[in-house]
Structures are given as C-alpha cells and as structure tokens.
Amino acid sequence: MEFRDTQAIYLQIADRFFENILQKKWISGDKIPSIRDMAVEFEVNPNTTMRTFNFLQDKGVIYNKRGIGYFLADDGLEKTIALKKEQFLQEELPGFVKTMQLLGLTLDDLKAYVQRNPLSDN
C-alpha cells in the first residue's frame, strides 16, 4: 500500500478496513485478519496496525474476543457509514462546495452529471 503524507498511516489503514466493510467483504461477526497478518499485508510495523485496531475498537466497529481475535461488530456497517459520513461532511464537502462555487456549478449541474454517469457497482 502506498501511503500519503497528509494523514497518519494508521488512519489510512483504517480507511482500507472501512472500504472492506462498505463493500461488504466483511460482514457482521466476521473474523478480521490478525494484527500481524495486516501488518505484513500493509508492510508496516505491527504497532502501527495495533493502533488501527485500537482506533476501530474505540469507535465500536470491531471487537476483540480474547485469545481468538478481532471481529466486525454487529453494527459495524452502520457505525462505519456514520463515521465516513461525518468525515465526508467535515473534511471533503467544504472543499467540494467551494470548488463548485468558484466554477459556478449548481446542484442541477451535478444532478445532470450523475444522470449521465451512473455509479458503477464496483
């Protein structure tokens, strides 16, 4: 995985977890790969991966069964959606709206674009 300098690595790894959850690659109750396995996959120190797991556990997205591993919480999808919506509204939307205003784009322009370019299922 190639990391950006603009965000902590553990949060970038958390975003990959969120993608897996939102794409339903992991569903409620699924066992998540171990900290060590994820560290190898992302080519990072296990402590960085542990920080990701702690972050996700603090947010209630995953939980730990001592001696067994980590699992996606029953409401992990809902919590992920809520977290990502809040992140979008706080971090991405303001810049998007500013660009729209600078370019003179309207909501009707966006609607027309979306109608011409429907989202793929990927």
Beta strands, then each sheet from edge to edge (+ up, - down):
strand 1: 62-65
strand 2: 69-72
sheet 1: 1+ 2-
end
